[in-house]
Amino acid sequence: MEFKDIDSLRYHIKKIISDEYAWKNLSPVFTQYKKAAILFPLTYNSCNKIEVWLTKRSQHVTHDKGHICFPGGMYEDQHDRDEIDTALREAHEEIGLDRSFVDVLGILIPYINNRKVLITPVIAIVADRFQPRPNHEVEVAFKMPLSRFLKNDNYNSFILRNPHSNINSIVHIFSDTIEKNMNVVTFGVTATMLVEVAVAVLKKLPEFDQTNYNIEKPFLRQTMIIRFLTESWKTNEIRSKL
C-alpha cells in the first residue's frame, strides 16, 4: 500500500488501533502478568519510505543480551500513568528520544512473552530528523524498512505451541546486515510484532506465508490468545462460585 503523505499514513494507522486492550480495560486475569510497553517507532521520509527504529540490546542488561528489540521496558507505577507513559519514558532513556519528536497514534493488542510479561505496543510516528543517543542498555539503534518484514530474503521460521493458550505460533527469524557490517537476527515477539504491523500498515501478505495471515484481521492470532485467556478466566471464576 502506498501513502501519498504522512497524513494519509497517520489516518490509516489510526484505523488499526483500539483502546479495547488498554491496560485499564483488560480482564482481571491479566493482573497476574507483569506489564511492559514498547514504542513501535515508525518514520516516514521524503521518499515516501516507511521505516522502523529498532535496537540491539547491549551486554550490560539482565535479559535478552544482544537481542533485537523495540525501545521499551517495564511499567513503573511511580512514574507511569499508562502504557503510553511507559513506552515514551523507556524510549527516552534508551535512545534519547524526546517526546517532542513523537506523534503517538495509539496502542495495539498486547503480546505475552515466555516470562509471562504482558507487552503492549504503542505505535507512533517519529520525526525523520531524530538522531538516537543510545544509553548503556543499547549497543546500537538502527532503522529498517517496514516492508523488509514481509520479504522472504534471509528468512526462516518454525512452529511453537504457545504455552499460555495452546495455540500454535509461528516463530519468525530475519537475518540482516546493518551499519558497519553488523549482523543482526530479529526473532521472537519482536519479529511477530513487526510482521503483523507490516501486514496491517502496508496491506500486503508476507512473501513467506500467504495462508496464516489476513490483511483485514492482521492481529487475529493475538486476539485469539487474549480472548482465550479471558474466557478461561471467566469459566474458572464461574466454577469457583458453584
N, C-alpha and C positions, 0 to 999 in steps of 0.2 A: 504494500500500500504506500502510495506517495503522498506527501503532505506539502502543500504549496507554501506554507509558512509556519512559524512556531505557534501561532494562534490556532491553526487547524489541528496541529498535533495536540495541543492542550485540550481542545474541545473533544477530540477523540478519546484521550486518556480518561477524561472525566466521566465518560460513559461506562468505563470498566471498573470504576472504584465504587466502594459501598461502605457505609457505616455499620452494616449488619454485623460485621465481625470485629468491630472496635472492642477493645478490652472491656469497656463499660457495658457492652451488650452481650458478652459471651455467657454461655451457660455456666452454672456453678461448678460443673465438672472440671473446668479449666483452672480452678483455683489451686489444684494440686500441681500445676506446672509452674515453673519459673517463667518469667516473662522477659522477652527481649524484643528489640526492634532494630531493623536495619533501614538505611536510606537506600532507595533504588534510584541513583542519581543519573538521569538522562541528560544529554546535551544535544542541541540542535544547532549545527553550524551554517555558515553562509553557502555551503554546497548542498544544503538540504540533507545532510547526513546525520542520522541518529546514532549516537554513541552512548556508552555507559561507563561510568567510573567504577573500577574495581581496585582492590588492594591485595597485596601479598603480605600475609602476616609474618612478622619477624620471628626470630628465635627467642625473643625475650618475653613471650606471652605464655600463659599457663596451658591453654588449649589450642589445638589446631595450628601448631607451628608450621610456617611455610605454606599454609593453605591459601587459596584464592577466596576472598570474601568481599562482601559489601562493607562499607563503613557502618558500624553499628555496635550494639552491645546490650548489656543487661539494664533493665529498668531499675532506677534508684528513686525510691519514694520520697526522699528528702529533696530531690532536685526536679523530678519529672511529674507533670500533671497527667500525661498520657503517652501513647506510643510515638506521637509526633515529637514531643519534647525529648524523649529518649533517643530517637534517631538523629535529631539535629544536634543534640549535645555530644553524642558519640562521634558524629562526623566532624564536628569542630575540633574535638580532642584528637582524633586520629589523623586527619588530613588537613586540618586548618581551614575547614570550610565554614566561612562566616554566613550567618543566616541571611544577610543582605544579598547573597548570590543565589539564594534558593527560592524557588516558587513551588511550594508544597501543593500537590494536587489532591492527595487523599491516601487512603490505605487500601491494601489488598487483603485477601483471605490469608490467615496465618498458616504457618508450616510448623511441624514439630520435628525436632532433630532427635538423634539417638540418645541424647542426655535428658530427654523429656523437658526440653525448653521450647516454649511457645514463641515462635519468631514471627513478628508482624512486619511486612514490608511497607514502608512509607514511600510512595512514588513521587518524584519531584523532577522538575527541570532546573538544571544548574546552568548559570551563565557560562557561555563558551569561553570567556576570558579568565575563568577561575584557574589558578595555578596551585596545586597541592603543596602542603608543607607537612610531610608525614612526621609523626612522633615516634617514640621508641617501639610502639606496638606494630608499626608498619614498615616493612622493608622497602616497598615501592608502591606508589599509586599510579595506575595507568588506565587508558581508555581503550575500549574495544567497540567495533561496530555492533550494534544490537543484532543485525542480520547474521552475524557470524554464528549465532547460537541456533540458527536454523539450517546451517550447512553441514554437509557430510564430511568435509575435509578434516582429516586427523581426528576423527570421532570414533568413540567406542561406547558400548553400554552393556549392562546386564540387568537381570530382573532380581529384585529383592522384595520379600514379603514384609510389609510394614508391620512392625511389632505392636503398634498401638491399635491397629484396626483390622489386621489380617488381610488387607488389600494389597495386591501386588503393585510395586512401584518400579519405575524404570530409573536406574542409576545412570546418568549421562556423564561422559568423560570427554572433555575437549582439551586437546594439546595444542599449544601455540607458542610462538616465539615473539617476545616483545622487545622493547628498547634494550640496547647493549647486549643483544643476543641472549637474553634471559629466557629460559624455557619455563612455561607455566602450565599447570594442569588444573582445570576447573572441573569440579565434580561435586557430588553430594547435594545438599539443599541449595547451595548457591547455583549450581548448574540447573536444577529443577526450576528455580525461580526465573532464571534467565530464559530458558526455553519457553515457559508458559507466558511470560510477559512479552517475549518476542512474537509469539503466536497472536496474543491479544492486541498488541500495538500495530504490528505490521500486516495482520490479517493474511498470514501465509502459514501453510503447514510445513513442518520440518522436512528437509530432504530425506532424512534418515528414518522417518516414521510418519507414514501417511494414514495410519489406521487408529492410533491411540490418542489422537488429538482432534478437537472440534473447534473450528475457528469461532463459532458463535458461543461456545462454552469452554474457553481455554483453561479455566480453573476447575473443571468438573471433578477431576480426581481428588484435588484438595477439598473441594466441597463435600464429596462423599465421605472422606475421612473425618472431617469436622462433624458432619451430621451423624455419622455412625457413633462417634464418641458421645455426642449429645443425647442421642436416642437410647444408647446403652445405659447412660447415667439415669435417664428418666425411668427406664424399666426397672433398674435396681432400686430406685427410690420408692417406686410403687410396691415392689415386692417386700421391701423392708417395713412397710406400713400394714401389710396383710397379717 
